[in-house]
Amino acid sequence: MIVAVNQKSIGKNKRIRTVPLEYKIVPTDVYALIEETVRIMVDAFVERTKKKETPLTEEQIRDLAEIGRVSFGIVYNEKMPDLREAVDAAVLAYRDGLVAILINDERIEVPSVFPTPTEEDLKKCPVTLSENDTITFIRLTMLAGRMW
């Protein structure tokens, strides 16, 4: 199943582009959605590290210059990511409220007795995902500043 995932671009224009991802397993709950998305992204990262780098386009160079670092995306660390650790980190970030998930612009809310939902709560919260749906993962950040 092909699903569109919104991804924010780096650089000055900070546009949001839609990236198609192929879900081989259709997630039926929030935990499975996070797990399958992380698996797809880890697999894509491993594939990028295996193939040779191509020259950057003018647009990519301009975007990287805006953030202050132009590089070819070469990964110098030979260590491959551990899928289980990546899934656990993503689930923990969602449980702690650092990530919000929207499917077709509707936020997924996990009902829980506790302020922080458990992994069992995530596995019990159903998700309906269809072909060509749009998923948005939003990383929420704390604003720092003075209180006085």
Secondary structure as GFF3:
##gff-version 3
##sequence-region A 1 148
A	DSSP	beta_strand	2	8	.	.	.	ID=ss1
A	DSSP	beta_strand	16	22	.	.	.	ID=ss2
A	DSSP	alpha_helix	30	50	.	.	.	ID=ss3
A	DSSP	alpha_helix	58	67	.	.	.	ID=ss4
A	DSSP	alpha_helix	83	95	.	.	.	ID=ss5
A	DSSP	beta_strand	99	103	.	.	.	ID=ss6
A	DSSP	beta_strand	106	107	.	.	.	ID=ss7
A	DSSP	alpha_helix	119	124	.	.	.	ID=ss8
A	DSSP	beta_strand	134	139	.	.	.	ID=ss9
###
